[in-house]
Amino acid sequence: MLRLSSSDPGFAEAFAAVVADRRESAVDVAADVAAILRDVRERGDAALAELTTRFDGHDLDRTGWSIDAPACAKAFDALDPALREALELAAARIRAYHAAQLPEDRDYTDAAGVRLGATWRAVDAAGLYVPGGRAAYPSSLLMNAIPAKVAGVERLVVVTPTPNGEVNPLVLAAAHLAGVDEVWRVGGAHAVAALAYGTGRIAPVDVVTGPGNAWVAEAKRQLYGVVGIDMVAGPSEILVIADARNDARRIAADLLSQAEHDPTSQSILITDDAAFADAVAAAVELELAALATQATARASWSANGVVIDVGSLDEAPALANALAAEHVEIATEDAEALMRRIRHAGSVFLGRMTPEAVGDYVAGPNHVLPTGRRARFSSGLSVLDFMKRTSFIQLDQAALAAIGPAAVALADAEGLPAHARSISIRLGQ
C-alpha cells in the first residue's frame, strides 16, 4: 500500500504517477483477439465450438449451446425465498431508476417556419456479456438487461461462459427476472465476435454491453463500428474521501469491497487526519484476515492501494477530478458541498451510511461505470446506450425561401454545385 502526504515535497510527482498508472492487463492481447474475431467471422459456429472447448473445457454439442426459458424460470423458482426477494427488489429499483431516464421526442416549428425535431428509438437487438470466470454476477445481468428492456429493445441476448459446462443458477434466475430472450453458453472474445458478426446459431445484434476480462474488453474495442458498445472497461476502482468522524473499520470494508474484485483493482483513501489514516490501514489488515476473498483483496491492496493525507479536505476535489474514479464515496460532514466540486466520477456515494456496495445491487443507478479515468468523458450505462436519435426537418416554400439562400451560398463556397442546385431549383432560380 502506498502512503502519500500532500505536504511532502515530492507529492505532485508521486500523485501524478498514481493517476497515470493504467493497471490494465500487462499482456498484449490485441493480436490474439484479432485472430479470434477473424476465426469466428470466417467459421462461425465451428470456431465457437472449438474455442469453447479450449477455454471453458466443455463440448457445446454435449452440454448444449443455449439455455432455454423454462430452465431460467426453474432456476428462479428454486431460489431461496429471501434471495428471490432480494433479486426482485434490485430489479424493481433498477427498472424505476432507468425508466426516469427515457428521453422525450421533440417536434416544433421555429421562427423561420421550419419544422424541426427528433425521435428516439431503441435498437432492435442487444447482446449482454455476463462474466462467468473469477465470479458470476447476476447483478451485472440485471444492470445490463433491465435498461435495455426499459429502452424498448425487442431481442435481448446473453452470452456467458460456463466453465466445464457449469452455469450459475443465479445468473439464470436473473435472466428470467429481466426478461432475457436468449442465453448462450459461450464467453470470451469469441462470444463478443458471435454477437457482432452472427453465426449459424446466433443472430447478430446492434449493441454489445457488459464487463469482461482483458480479452472481452479488447474484442469490444476492435468490434466498435460493427456494433455499438457501452464502454471499454478496465479494473474496478474506488476513491473514499473520509474524515476522522468515521468508523475506521467501515471505511476499510469499503476499500476492500473493490479490492476483492481482482488483483488489478484499486482502492484509494483521502483523509485530512493522519491518525485516522493509520487506523484505516490497520483496520484493512483486520478485515482482510476474515475475508474469503483475502488472497485477491490483499494482492490488490498491496499493489494498488493508496492512502493520501491532506492538510484539509478542501484539497480532495482537485485530487478526485484528476483521478476521475469509477466510484467515489464522500464520507464527510458536508458531503454534498464536496460533491458539487467533483466534476469527474462514474458514480458518487454521499454520506457516512452510503457504502458503494449498495450501489452494486439495490440502489437503482447502474453499476456499469467508466474506469481508468474515462469518467472524464463518459458516463455509466443507461437506457441511452440502447437507443438512437433520429432528427427530422420539414420546410414549406416560405421556410425554404427564408433559409435556402444562405445554404446555397455555403454550398457554392464549398465547391459543391449540385448541393446548391438542389436548393436553388426549388427557389425558382
C-alpha positions as CSV (number, residue, x, y, z in Angstrom):
1,M,0.0,0.0,0.0
2,L,1.3,3.4,-1.0
3,R,1.2,6.2,1.6
4,L,1.3,9.8,0.4
5,S,1.0,13.2,2.0
6,S,0.2,16.3,0.1
7,S,2.7,18.2,2.3
8,D,5.6,16.2,1.1
9,P,7.9,17.9,-1.5
10,G,7.6,15.0,-4.0
11,F,3.8,14.7,-3.7
12,A,2.9,16.1,-7.1
13,E,5.1,13.7,-8.9
14,A,4.0,10.7,-6.8
15,F,0.4,11.5,-7.2
16,A,0.8,12.0,-11.0
17,A,2.3,8.5,-11.2
18,V,-0.8,7.1,-9.4
19,V,-3.1,9.0,-11.9
20,A,-1.1,7.7,-14.9
21,D,-1.0,4.1,-13.8
22,R,-3.5,2.4,-16.0
23,R,-3.4,-1.0,-14.3
24,E,-4.6,-2.6,-17.5
25,S,-3.5,-6.1,-18.4
26,A,0.2,-6.2,-19.0
27,V,-0.4,-8.9,-21.6
28,D,-0.8,-7.6,-25.2
29,V,-3.9,-9.4,-26.2
30,A,-4.7,-7.4,-29.4
31,A,-3.2,-9.8,-31.8
32,D,-4.7,-12.9,-30.1
33,V,-8.2,-11.2,-30.1
34,A,-7.9,-10.1,-33.7
35,A,-7.2,-13.8,-34.7
36,I,-10.2,-15.0,-32.6
37,L,-12.5,-12.4,-34.2
38,R,-11.3,-13.4,-37.7
39,D,-11.8,-17.1,-36.9
40,V,-15.4,-16.6,-35.7
41,R,-16.2,-14.4,-38.7
42,E,-15.0,-16.9,-41.1
43,R,-16.0,-20.2,-39.5
44,G,-19.0,-19.2,-37.3
45,D,-20.3,-22.0,-35.0
46,A,-17.4,-24.3,-35.7
47,A,-15.0,-21.7,-34.3
48,L,-17.2,-21.1,-31.3
49,A,-17.3,-24.8,-30.5
50,E,-13.6,-25.2,-30.7
51,L,-12.8,-22.1,-28.7
52,T,-15.3,-23.0,-26.0
53,T,-13.7,-26.5,-25.7
54,R,-10.3,-24.9,-25.4
55,F,-11.1,-22.1,-23.0
56,D,-14.0,-23.4,-21.0
57,G,-13.4,-27.1,-21.1
58,H,-16.7,-28.4,-22.4
59,D,-18.3,-29.6,-25.7
60,L,-21.2,-27.4,-26.7
61,D,-22.8,-30.2,-28.6
62,R,-22.9,-32.3,-25.4
63,T,-23.7,-29.6,-22.8
64,G,-26.0,-27.6,-25.0
65,W,-25.4,-24.4,-26.9
66,S,-28.1,-22.4,-25.2
67,I,-30.2,-22.4,-22.0
68,D,-34.0,-22.2,-22.6
69,A,-36.5,-20.0,-20.9
70,P,-38.1,-22.9,-18.8
71,A,-34.6,-23.6,-17.3
72,C,-34.2,-20.0,-16.4
73,A,-37.7,-19.9,-14.8
74,K,-37.0,-23.1,-12.9
75,A,-33.8,-21.6,-11.5
76,F,-35.7,-18.5,-10.4
77,D,-38.4,-20.6,-8.7
78,A,-35.8,-22.7,-6.9
79,L,-34.2,-19.7,-5.3
80,D,-34.3,-19.3,-1.5
81,P,-37.2,-17.0,-0.9
82,A,-35.1,-14.3,0.7
83,L,-32.7,-14.3,-2.2
84,R,-35.5,-14.2,-4.7
85,E,-37.0,-11.2,-2.9
86,A,-33.6,-9.5,-2.9
87,L,-33.3,-10.0,-6.7
88,E,-36.8,-8.7,-7.2
89,L,-36.1,-5.7,-5.1
90,A,-33.0,-5.0,-7.1
91,A,-34.8,-5.4,-10.4
92,A,-37.6,-3.1,-9.3
93,R,-35.3,-0.4,-8.2
94,I,-33.1,-0.6,-11.3
95,R,-36.2,-0.5,-13.5
96,A,-37.7,2.5,-11.8
97,Y,-34.4,4.5,-11.9
98,H,-33.8,3.8,-15.6
99,A,-37.4,4.4,-16.6
100,A,-36.9,8.0,-15.5
101,Q,-34.0,8.3,-18.0
102,L,-36.2,7.8,-21.1
103,P,-35.8,10.8,-23.4
104,E,-38.6,12.7,-24.9
105,D,-39.2,13.2,-28.7
106,R,-39.1,16.8,-29.9
107,D,-41.3,18.4,-32.6
108,Y,-41.6,22.2,-33.1
109,T,-41.6,24.9,-35.7
110,D,-39.1,27.7,-35.4
111,A,-39.3,31.4,-36.2
112,A,-38.4,30.8,-39.8
113,G,-41.3,28.4,-40.2
114,V,-39.0,25.3,-40.3
115,R,-40.4,22.2,-38.6
116,L,-37.6,20.5,-36.6
117,G,-37.5,17.7,-34.2
118,A,-36.0,14.3,-33.2
119,T,-37.3,10.9,-32.4
120,W,-35.8,8.3,-30.1
121,R,-35.9,4.6,-31.0
122,A,-34.5,1.5,-29.4
123,V,-32.0,-0.7,-31.3
124,D,-33.5,-4.0,-32.5
125,A,-31.2,-6.3,-30.6
126,A,-28.7,-6.1,-27.8
127,G,-26.1,-8.5,-26.6
128,L,-25.3,-8.6,-23.0
129,Y,-22.0,-10.1,-21.8
130,V,-22.1,-11.7,-18.3
131,P,-18.8,-12.8,-16.8
132,G,-18.5,-16.3,-15.5
133,G,-14.8,-16.8,-14.8
134,R,-13.5,-15.5,-11.5
135,A,-17.1,-15.0,-10.3
136,A,-20.6,-14.9,-11.7
137,Y,-22.6,-11.7,-11.4
138,P,-26.4,-11.9,-11.6
139,S,-26.4,-8.2,-10.5
140,S,-24.5,-7.4,-13.7
141,L,-27.1,-9.1,-15.8
142,L,-29.8,-7.1,-14.2
143,M,-27.9,-3.8,-14.6
144,N,-27.4,-4.5,-18.4
145,A,-30.7,-6.2,-19.3
146,I,-33.2,-4.0,-17.5
147,P,-32.1,-0.7,-19.1
148,A,-32.3,-2.4,-22.5
149,K,-35.8,-3.6,-21.7
150,V,-36.8,-0.2,-20.5
151,A,-35.4,1.3,-23.7
152,G,-37.7,-1.0,-25.7
153,V,-35.1,-3.4,-27.2
154,E,-37.1,-6.3,-28.7
155,R,-34.4,-9.0,-28.5
156,L,-32.0,-9.4,-25.6
157,V,-29.2,-12.0,-25.9
158,V,-27.0,-13.1,-23.1
159,V,-23.6,-14.7,-23.6
160,T,-21.9,-16.1,-20.6
161,P,-19.0,-18.6,-20.2
162,T,-19.9,-21.8,-18.3
163,P,-16.5,-23.4,-17.3
164,N,-16.7,-27.1,-17.5
165,G,-20.3,-26.8,-18.6
166,E,-21.5,-25.5,-15.2
167,V,-23.8,-22.5,-15.1
168,N,-24.6,-20.3,-12.1
169,P,-28.3,-20.7,-11.3
170,L,-28.4,-17.1,-10.0
171,V,-27.5,-15.9,-13.5
172,L,-30.3,-17.9,-15.0
173,A,-32.7,-16.6,-12.4
174,A,-31.7,-13.0,-13.1
175,A,-32.2,-13.7,-16.9
176,H,-35.7,-14.9,-16.2
177,L,-36.5,-11.9,-14.0
178,A,-35.1,-9.4,-16.6
179,G,-36.9,-10.9,-19.5
180,V,-33.9,-12.1,-21.5
181,D,-34.8,-13.8,-24.7
182,E,-31.7,-16.0,-25.4
183,V,-28.9,-17.3,-23.2
184,W,-25.8,-18.8,-24.9
185,R,-23.1,-20.9,-23.2
186,V,-20.2,-19.0,-24.8
187,G,-17.9,-16.4,-23.4
188,G,-14.6,-14.6,-24.1
189,A,-13.7,-12.7,-27.2
190,H,-15.3,-15.3,-29.4
191,A,-18.7,-14.7,-27.8
192,V,-18.4,-11.0,-28.5
193,A,-17.5,-11.8,-32.1
194,A,-20.6,-14.0,-32.4
195,L,-22.8,-11.2,-31.2
196,A,-21.2,-8.7,-33.6
197,Y,-21.0,-10.9,-36.8
198,G,-23.6,-13.5,-36.1
199,T,-23.1,-17.2,-36.7
200,G,-25.3,-20.0,-37.9
201,R,-26.9,-20.3,-34.5
202,I,-26.6,-16.8,-33.1
203,A,-28.1,-13.9,-35.0
204,P,-26.1,-10.6,-34.8
205,V,-27.1,-7.7,-32.5
206,D,-26.7,-4.0,-32.7
207,V,-25.2,-3.2,-29.4
208,V,-22.9,-5.2,-27.0
209,T,-22.7,-4.2,-23.4
210,G,-21.3,-5.7,-20.2
211,P,-18.0,-6.1,-18.4
212,G,-15.4,-8.8,-19.0
213,N,-11.7,-9.6,-18.9
214,A,-9.0,-8.1,-21.0
215,W,-9.9,-10.3,-24.0
216,V,-13.5,-9.3,-23.8
217,A,-12.6,-5.6,-23.5
218,E,-10.3,-5.8,-26.4
219,A,-12.9,-7.6,-28.5
220,K,-15.4,-4.8,-27.8
221,R,-12.7,-2.2,-28.7
222,Q,-11.9,-3.9,-32.0
223,L,-15.6,-4.5,-33.0
224,Y,-16.8,-1.0,-32.3
225,G,-18.3,0.2,-35.5
226,V,-19.5,-3.3,-36.4
227,V,-21.7,-2.9,-33.3
228,G,-22.2,-0.3,-30.8
229,I,-20.6,-0.8,-27.3
230,D,-21.2,0.7,-23.9
231,M,-17.5,1.3,-23.0
232,V,-14.2,-0.4,-22.7
233,A,-14.0,-1.2,-19.0
234,G,-10.8,-1.8,-17.1
235,P,-10.1,-2.8,-13.5
236,S,-12.5,-1.6,-10.8
237,E,-11.6,1.3,-8.6
238,I,-12.9,3.2,-5.6
239,L,-11.9,6.5,-4.1
240,V,-13.1,7.2,-0.5
241,I,-12.9,10.7,0.9
242,A,-13.3,10.5,4.7
243,D,-12.8,12.5,7.8
244,A,-11.9,11.1,11.3
245,R,-15.5,11.0,12.4
246,N,-16.0,7.7,10.5
247,D,-15.6,4.2,11.9
248,A,-12.2,3.1,10.5
249,R,-13.4,-0.5,10.0
250,R,-16.3,0.7,7.9
251,I,-14.0,2.7,5.6
252,A,-11.6,-0.3,5.5
253,A,-14.5,-2.5,4.4
254,D,-15.5,0.0,1.7
255,L,-11.9,0.0,0.3
256,L,-11.8,-3.8,0.3
257,S,-15.2,-4.0,-1.5
258,Q,-13.4,-3.2,-4.7
259,A,-10.1,-4.8,-3.9
260,E,-11.7,-8.2,-3.8
261,H,-12.8,-8.0,-7.4
262,D,-9.4,-8.5,-8.9
263,P,-5.6,-8.1,-8.1
264,T,-5.6,-5.1,-10.5
265,S,-8.4,-3.3,-8.8
266,Q,-7.5,-0.1,-6.9
267,S,-8.7,1.4,-3.6
268,I,-7.7,4.9,-2.6
269,L,-8.4,6.8,0.7
270,I,-8.1,10.6,1.0
271,T,-8.3,11.9,4.6
272,D,-7.3,15.0,6.5
273,D,-6.3,13.1,9.6
274,A,-3.1,11.1,9.6
275,A,-4.1,9.1,12.8
276,F,-7.3,8.1,11.1
277,A,-5.3,7.0,8.0
278,D,-3.2,4.8,10.3
279,A,-6.4,3.4,11.9
280,V,-7.9,2.6,8.5
281,A,-4.7,0.9,7.3
282,A,-4.7,-1.2,10.5
283,A,-8.4,-2.0,10.0
284,V,-7.8,-3.2,6.5
285,E,-5.5,-5.8,7.9
286,L,-8.1,-6.9,10.4
287,E,-10.8,-7.1,7.7
288,L,-8.5,-9.0,5.3
289,A,-8.0,-11.7,7.8
290,A,-11.7,-12.5,7.8
291,L,-12.3,-12.3,4.1
292,A,-12.9,-15.4,2.0
293,T,-11.5,-13.3,-0.9
294,Q,-8.4,-12.4,1.1
295,A,-5.8,-13.5,-1.5
296,T,-7.3,-11.3,-4.2
297,A,-8.1,-8.4,-2.0
298,R,-4.6,-8.4,-0.4
299,A,-2.9,-8.6,-3.7
300,S,-4.9,-5.6,-4.9
301,W,-4.4,-3.6,-1.7
302,S,-0.7,-4.3,-1.6
303,A,0.0,-3.5,-5.2
304,N,-2.5,-0.7,-5.9
305,G,-3.9,0.6,-2.6
306,V,-3.1,4.3,-1.8
307,V,-3.7,6.3,1.3
308,I,-3.3,10.1,0.9
309,D,-3.0,12.5,3.8
310,V,-4.1,16.1,3.0
311,G,-3.9,19.2,5.1
312,S,-7.6,19.9,4.5
313,L,-10.4,18.1,2.7
314,D,-10.7,21.2,0.7
315,E,-7.8,19.7,-1.4
316,A,-9.8,16.5,-2.1
317,P,-12.0,17.6,-5.1
318,A,-9.0,18.5,-7.2
319,L,-7.4,15.2,-6.5
320,A,-10.7,13.4,-7.2
321,N,-11.0,15.2,-10.5
322,A,-7.6,14.1,-11.6
323,L,-8.3,10.5,-10.6
324,A,-11.8,10.5,-12.3
325,A,-12.6,7.3,-10.4
326,E,-15.3,4.8,-11.1
327,H,-16.7,5.0,-7.6
328,V,-16.3,8.0,-5.2
329,E,-17.5,7.8,-1.6
330,I,-17.7,11.0,0.3
331,A,-18.0,10.2,4.0
332,T,-17.7,13.7,5.5
333,E,-19.8,16.2,7.4
334,D,-21.0,18.1,4.3
335,A,-20.6,15.5,1.5
336,E,-22.8,17.4,-0.9
337,A,-20.6,20.5,-0.8
338,L,-17.6,18.4,-1.8
339,M,-19.6,16.6,-4.5
340,R,-20.5,19.9,-6.1
341,R,-16.8,20.4,-6.8
342,I,-16.2,17.0,-8.2
343,R,-16.7,17.0,-12.0
344,H,-15.3,13.6,-12.9
345,A,-16.6,10.5,-11.3
346,G,-18.5,7.4,-12.5
347,S,-20.9,7.4,-9.5
348,V,-20.8,9.3,-6.2
349,F,-22.0,7.9,-2.8
350,L,-22.9,10.6,-0.3
351,G,-22.6,10.4,3.5
352,R,-21.3,8.0,6.1
353,M,-24.2,5.5,5.6
354,T,-23.9,5.1,1.8
355,P,-21.4,2.3,1.0
356,E,-20.5,1.8,-2.6
357,A,-21.6,-1.8,-2.4
358,V,-25.3,-0.8,-2.0
359,G,-25.0,0.8,-5.5
360,D,-23.7,-2.5,-6.9
361,Y,-27.0,-4.2,-6.1
362,V,-30.1,-2.4,-5.0
363,A,-29.8,1.4,-5.1
364,G,-31.0,1.7,-8.7
365,P,-28.4,3.6,-10.7
366,N,-26.3,1.5,-13.0
367,H,-23.1,-0.2,-11.7
368,V,-21.6,-0.5,-15.1
369,L,-19.4,2.6,-14.9
370,P,-16.3,4.1,-16.7
371,T,-12.9,3.1,-15.2
372,G,-9.3,4.1,-15.9
373,R,-10.1,7.9,-15.8
374,R,-12.7,7.5,-18.5
375,A,-15.2,9.3,-16.3
376,R,-13.6,12.5,-17.7
377,F,-15.5,11.9,-20.9
378,S,-18.0,9.1,-20.5
379,S,-20.9,8.0,-18.3
380,G,-22.3,4.9,-16.7
381,L,-24.6,2.6,-18.6
382,S,-28.1,4.0,-19.2
383,V,-31.1,3.5,-21.4
384,L,-29.5,5.8,-24.0
385,D,-26.9,3.1,-24.7
386,F,-29.7,1.1,-26.2
387,M,-31.3,3.9,-28.1
388,K,-30.5,6.2,-31.0
389,R,-31.8,9.6,-32.0
390,T,-33.1,10.4,-35.5
391,S,-33.6,14.1,-36.4
392,F,-36.2,15.3,-38.9
393,I,-36.8,18.5,-40.8
394,Q,-39.7,19.8,-42.8
395,L,-39.9,23.0,-44.9
396,D,-42.6,24.6,-46.9
397,Q,-42.0,27.2,-49.7
398,A,-41.9,30.1,-47.3
399,A,-39.4,28.4,-45.0
400,L,-37.1,27.4,-47.8
401,A,-37.2,31.0,-49.1
402,A,-36.2,32.2,-45.6
403,I,-33.1,30.0,-45.1
404,G,-32.4,28.4,-48.5
405,P,-30.3,31.3,-50.0
406,A,-27.8,31.0,-47.1
407,A,-27.5,27.3,-47.8
408,V,-26.9,28.0,-51.5
409,A,-24.1,30.5,-50.6
410,L,-22.4,28.0,-48.4
411,A,-22.6,25.2,-50.9
412,D,-21.1,27.4,-53.6
413,A,-18.3,28.4,-51.2
414,E,-17.6,24.7,-50.6
415,G,-17.5,24.0,-54.4
416,L,-20.5,21.7,-54.3
417,P,-22.8,23.0,-57.1
418,A,-25.2,20.0,-57.0
419,H,-25.9,20.8,-53.4
420,A,-26.6,24.4,-54.3
421,R,-28.7,23.4,-57.3
422,S,-31.0,21.1,-55.3
423,I,-32.0,24.1,-53.2
424,S,-32.0,26.9,-55.8
425,I,-34.2,24.9,-58.2
426,R,-36.9,24.9,-55.6
427,L,-36.5,28.6,-55.2
428,G,-37.1,29.1,-58.9
429,Q,-33.5,30.3,-59.5
